Amino acid sequence: MADPKIFAGPRIRRIRNARGLTQTAMAEGLGISPSYLNLIERNQRPLTVQLILKLAAAYKVDPEELHGEALGSIVGLREVFADPLLSGELPGEQELVEVAEAAPNAAAAMIKLYRAYREQAERLSDLSELLAREGRTTALSGARLPIDEVHEIFERRPNHFEAIEAEAEAFTTVLDPGDDLLAALKSWLRREYGIVVKVLPVATMPNWRRRFDRHSQRLFISERLSPFDQLREIAMEACLIRMTVAVAGEIQALKLGSDEARRLARFELGRYAAHALMMPYQAFQSAAVRARYDVDVLRSRFGVSFEQAANRLTMLQRPGSSGVPFFMLEVDNAGHRFRKAGAQGFPHSRFGGACPKLPVHAAFSLPGQIFVEAVEMPDGAEFLCVARSLEGPQGAFNERPRRTALLLGCDIGFKDEIVYGAALPGAAPATSGRPGAVPATPIGPACRLCERIGCLARAEPPITRPLGLDEMVTGLSAFDFQ
């Protein structure tokens, strides 16, 4: 069996220089010629297992050091060059390896500097949010990925697009779906465009939810998806075909900065249009009021998933026929927040959404169970929160399923209009003394912006207070502050 080969020239050169050896002296100690050692140091010859053992014996070198010293630096450099500021100058993998190998100290310094830059950028973002809550706007901005730009715009505007709602209502009239929207969509696609819909097995579509083959005029849907998500994918395709002008108009109004951002926005508006088609505005709004916004009742009535019905509730803001102004937040079990929307924009300044005490994080402990809780911000603002875990696309037996959790919230003042308000422990009066008030869980916008003392869930110290470094006193929080 051939010996494994390792190219580690710069590391051998550093070992030699650290010991003050010439190439001739080191080559003699290793039992090789100086010219061969010179080729090794220039990465023109590999290290064999026998040579690694000689290095370990003669110079007390750890073989693992020779094998993977630069691995951590390569990972860190990938992080650096993935930043939007440097995305146009992203070097190839081999160039990253060469930097990490030839100049490890410089690579480590670059990574350290980048992480300091990211920390300062996060602090500036926190300070900007803090000032915004106080009514003072700032012009702070940084390089963003197109997906960040799209998310920010969609989060800050109301989750309602009247032109798309009107198009969805007209499309519903054309389809005349009755009780079977799926069949009506398949029939329309075949009749108008010759497109045939086929659900394919996982082995055939291992990496896609939906794929349209223009040559064969077939729309492929993955069997990984639930029936509700399969319907949404088909509805998205149909809506993007029929509503091209309306969607393009909404994208233009968003004033996005790049073609990639506009493509991402088109996908988001396609999802919106699909929901509007699956749950027609007037019928859904009337049913929501009658059911007192019970998501489970609505999902059964319209044949959709919990996530789809909850998402649709945030869209009910038509003038003269609006619903409770809900907002929503979806997170994964690592705490990443990747979908936020609101009937009046996601309430960043009033609610935040990054507190680890929110019930959306507890929802992972009991999958499928609904958590209802009142929460209170430091300024006294209170919200009703409904949280539930969601199941993503189904994996095979040996795959871990994707699981997220969704939080649906609104101002506590609407609790009497919502079925979930009855689940709040309203018997005991709150500290405010208001009759019938609901005792609320104290939360904050985010740990770095929250000054609640003694919080057991605190993950970071606040940027607005100095750390408490009293050796004689230790508080309940992992980050005491003055």
N, C-alpha and C positions, 0 to 999 in steps of 0.2 A: 504493500500500500504506500502511495507517495506521501512524503512529509508535507504537512500544511505549510503554506508560504505566507510570510508576513512582511510587508514593506514598512520599515520603521527607521529609515535613515536619519531624519532629524533627531529622533530620540536617542539613537546610538551616538550621534555627534554631541548631544548635550551631556550624555554620560561620560564621554571621553573628555570633553572640555572641563567638566566639573572636577575631574581627577587630575587635570593638568597633563594629560598624556598626548603624545604625538600619535599619528596614525600608525607609524612604524612600531611604536612601543605597544599599542593596543593590539595590533595585528599579531605581534609575537606572543602576547599573552593568550590570544584566542587560537593560535596555531593556524593562522591563515596569512595570506600575503597582503602587504600594504595596498597593492592595487585592487585586490578583491574588497578590502575594507572600504576603500574610496568609492567603489561602485555601490556598496551597501549604503553608505551615507548619502549618496545621491539618488537613492531609491531605484537604482538600475539592477540591483540584485536583491532577492528576498532573504529574510532570515529563515533558516530551517530550525526544526526542533532541536537538532544537535547543537547548533550555534547558540540558541537561546539558553540551553543548559550550561554551555561553557561560560556565557555571560553571567548567569546566576552564580556559578561556582567561583569565577575569578573576581567579579566585582560586586557580589551580593545584590544583584538586580532581581527584583520580583518579576517573574515571567508574566504575571497578569498586567503589570505596568507596561510591558512591551506590547502586549496584545491589544489593550483597549484604553490607553491613557487619554486619547483625544475624543473618546466617544461622548463624554459629557459636554465638551466644548462644541462638538458638531451639533448636538441637540440645541444648545444655547444659541449658536450662530443661526440655525434654522429659524429660531424664534425672532432674532434680530431682523433677518432679511425677509421675514413674512410681514413686517410692519408696512402699512400703506406708504409711508414716506420712502421706503426702499424697494417697493415691489417691482419697480421698473428696472432695478439693477440687481435682481436676484441672481446670484451666481449659480453655476451648476453644482451638483453634489460633490464632484471631484475637487472643485475649487475650494469649497468649504473644508474638505478633508485636508487639502494642502495648507490652508491658513491655520487650521487647528494643529497640524503636525509641525509645520515649520516655525510658527510663532505662537506657542501655547500661552505664554504670558500676555502677549498682545491680544489674543483671542479672548482670554478670561477678562482682561480689562475692558474690551469692547462690550462683552456681555454685561459686565457690572455697570458700565456707563448706560447701556440701553435700559437696564432694569431700573436704574435711578431716574432716567427720563420718563419711563412709564409710571413710576410712583408719583413723580411730580405732576404728570398729566392727569392722573387720577385725583390728586389733591386739588388741582385747578378745577377739574370737573365738579368735585364735591363743593368747593367754595362757590362756583358759579351757581350750582343748584341752591346752595344756602342763601345766596344773595337774591336769587329769583323768588324764593319763598318770602323774602322780605320786600318784594316789589321792586328790586333794583336789578335791571338787566345788565348783562355784560357782553362784550364782543369777543369773548374767548372762544376759540375754535381750534381744532386740530385736524390732522389728516385722518380721513375716515374711509373705510371700505364702502363700496356701493351698497352692500347690504345694511350697513349701519345707517347710511343716509336715508334709505328707504324706510327702515324701521322707525327712525326718529320722526320722519314726516308723518307716517301713518299713526304713530302714537300720539302726536301732538294735535292732530286735527280730529274733529268728530268722525266717528266710524259710520258715516252715512253718505251715500253717493246717489243723489236723487235721479240723475240721468240714467244710471244703471238700473235703479228700481223701476223706472218707467219702461225701459227696454225689457226688463224681466217680465213685467206684467203683459206687455204686448206679445212676448214670446210665449207666455203661458196660454194666451188666447189662440195663438196659431197652433200650438201643440194639442190643446184640448185633452190633457192627460187623464182626466177622470181620477181613478185610484191607482193608476200605474204609470208614473212618470218615467220609469226606466224604459218600459216598452215604447212609450211615446217618443222618447229621445232617440232610441235605436231606429225606430221607423222613420223619423225625420231625417236623421243623418244618412240613412240609406236612400231615401226618396229624393232628397235635395242635392246630396253630394256624392252618392254612391259609396259612402263609408260604411264598412261593416265592423261591428264591435265584437272582439273576441277576448275572453278571459283565458290567460295562459298560466301554466304551472310555474312554480318557483324555479325549477331547473332551466326553463326557457327564458324567464325574465328574472335573473338573480339580483339585478341592481336597479330596476326601474319600477315605479308605480304605474306609469302610463307611458306609452310610446306610440306615436302616429307614424305609420309607414306611408309616405306619399305615393310611392311607386305602386303599391298594391291596394291603396286606399283602404287600409285596415287600421283600426284603433285597438291597440293591445292594452289590456288591463291586467295587473298582477293579481293572482289569486291570494296573495298575502293579505290583501286589503279586506276589511269587513264589507258586507253588502252596502252599508251606508257610505263608506269611503269609495267604493267602486262607483256608486251612483254619483257622488260628488265629482269624481274624475271625469266621468262621461259628460256630466252637466257642464263642467269647466270647458271641455273641448268644444261642446256645442255653443256655449255662450261666447267664447273667444272667436268663433267663426261668425256668428250672427251679429255680435255687438262690437265689431271692429271699430267703427266710427266713434261710438260712445266711449269705449275704453280708451281710445287714442286721445279723445278730448279731455278725459279726466287725467290722463298721464301728463298731457301738456300743461294742465292747470297746476300740477304738483311742482313744476319747475325743477326737475331733477338735473343733476350735473353731469351725467354720463350715460352712454348707451346701455351699459350694463345695469345701471340703476333703473333705467326705464324698462328694461326687460324684466327685472325683478318686480317692479311695480305692476307690470302687466299680469304677472303670475298672481300677485296679491289681489288685484281687481278681478281676475278670473275666479278666484275662490269666493270673493264677495258676490259676484254675479251668480255663481252656482248656488250659494245659500239663498239668494233672493229668488231664484227659480224653484228651489226645493221647498221653500217656506214663503209663499207669496205674502207681501207686506200686510195687506188689510186683513186677510184671514189669520195670519199669525199674530198680529197685534191684538185682534179681537179675542182670539183664543187665549193669549197670554193674560189679558186682563181678567177674563172669566176664570181661568185656572189659578189666578193670583201668582203668576210667574213661576209655577211649579215646572221645573225643567223636565222631570220625568214624565209628567202628563203631556207636555208639548212634544217630547221626542217620540212618544208612542203615537200621538195623534197625527204627526206629519211623517212618520217613518224615517226618522233621522237619528243620529247618535247624540249622546249627552253633550259632547263638545260642540257639535253643529248647532244644536238648539241654544246652548248658552251663548255661543258666538253671535247668533242671530239676535238675541236679546239686546246686545250692545248696539244694534243698527237701527233701533226703532226711534228715530228722531225726525220723522216727517212732520212739518208744520201743521198744526191742527189735529194730528193723529199720532202723537208721540207717546212713548211708554216711559216707564221708570228709567232714569239715566244710569244704566249699569256700565261698569267697566270690567275688564277681564285681564287675567295674568296667567300665563302657562309657564311652568318650570319643569326641569327634569330632576331626578333624584340627587344630582350633584349640586343643585341650587342654581343652575344656569337659567336665566330669564330670557326666553327667546321669542315670546309673543305677548304683546301688550296692546290693548285697544280700549276705547271708551266711547260712550255715546256723546260725550262732550270733550273727547280727548282723554288719554290716560292721565289721571290726576297725580303727576309726579310731585308737584310742589306740596300738595295737601296729604297725599297718601304714601308716596315713595315706592313701596312694594318690595323693598329689599330687607325687611326685618325677618330674622330667623324664627320669630315667635308667631308668624302668620300661620293660620290653620292649613294653608296649602302644603306646607312641609310635613305636617302631621298626617296628611292624607295618604302618604306612602305606607304608613304603618298598617292601615286597614284598607286594602284595595277595594274599590267599589262602594265604600261607605261615604255618605255625605256628612261633612262637618259644617256646623253652623255656629258662628261666633260673632260677637260684637267686639270691635277693637277701638282703642282710643289713642289718638296721637298726642304728643306732648303739649300741643296748643289747645287741646280739648276737643278737636274735631273727632267725631265718631262715625264708624262705618259698619255696615252689616256685611259679613263675608260668608260665602258659601264655597266650600272646597270639596273636590272629589278627584281621585286618581283616574287616569285614562289609559286605555290599552292602545298601543300603536299597532303597526303592521305585524301580523303573526309570523313568527319564525319557525324554522324546522325544529325537530326534537332537540337537537344539540345546540340551538341558538338561544341566547338570552333575549327575551322580548323587550322591546322598547316601552318604557313606562314613563308617563309624565303626569303632572297634576295640574288641575285648572282651578283658579280662584275667580269667582264671580262676586263683585262687590257693588255697593251703592251707599249713599248717605244714609245714616241711621234714621233720618226723618221719614223714610219711605217704608219702615218696617211693618206698619199696619196694612200696607197694600200688598205685602208679599207673604206667601205661605210660610216661608222660613222664619219670619218674625215670631211666629208662635213657638218656635223651638228655643228661643232665647230665654234664659232664666230671669224673667222680668218681675218676679215676686219681690225681691229685695231692692230697695231704692239705691240708686247710685250715690256716690259721695256728693254729687252736685245738689242732691235734695229734690230733684225734679220728680213729680209724681209719675209713677209708672216707668221711671228710667231703668235702663238695662245696665247692670254692672259689666263693664267692658274690660277686655284684656289690654293692659298698657303696652303699646308698641312704639316703634320709631320709624322714620323714613329709611334709615340705614345706619349700621353701627357707627360709621365714621361721622355721621351727622346727628347722632342721638346722644343726649346728655343725661339719660336716665341712670341713676346711681344704683349699684348693687344688682344689675341685670345678669342673671345666670346664663343667658343666651348670648351675651356680648362676644363677638368674634374679633373686633378691632377697637382700638381706642378712638375717641372722638378727636377730630382735627381741631376742634375749637377750644380744647382744654389741655393743659400740660399734664403729663403723667404724674401720678402720685408715687413717689419713690421712698416712702417711709418704711424703714426696716422694722419698725416697732409695731406696725399695724398692717394687716392684710385684709382686704375687702373680699366680698363674695365673688366679684367679677374677676376674670383672668387679667383684665386691664384696668387697674385702679387709676383714677385721675383726680386732680384737685378740683 
